[in-house]
Every structure is written in C-alpha cells, then in structure tokens.
Amino acid sequence: MQPDQPGRAGPALHQGGADYLHQLTGGRADRLGYLLRSGAIRAIRDGTECLTHALFDDLAAPWRDSRTR
C-alpha cells in the first residue's frame, strides 16, 4: 500500500523515522513502546492502518506538554 493513497491520514513514517521517534521520545524505550502500541491500535480502529507523524505527535502530546511547563 502506498501512503499517498486517498483516504490516508497523511504521509507514513519512512526513512528518518528512527531519528524522529528518538527525538519525540527523548530516547526513552517506554515511550517508544507506548507510541508504537497505541499508534497501531488507533490506526487499526480508525481504519487508516498507517503510522504517521501526525498520529505520533498526537500520542506524544501529554509528555511534550509537560516539558514546556
């Protein structure tokens, strides 16, 4: 499946994804596990079946917001 197909939520995570996820999680394995597990569940439930930057950004919002306080 191509990530640019109609109905997709946005560009899928491709090359550079490891660096992006490392930056997003602060290198914490527990946060990475949470993002992958929760992202997969949400992508299946909402029918997109695609892990995207937008999805990971949304899931990471709680700990990103806590760093800016």
Summary of the structure (lengths in Angstrom):
residues: 69
radius of gyration: 12.3
end to end distance: 40.1
largest distance: 40.1
contacts: 159
relative contact order: 0.20
helix: 59%
strand: 3%
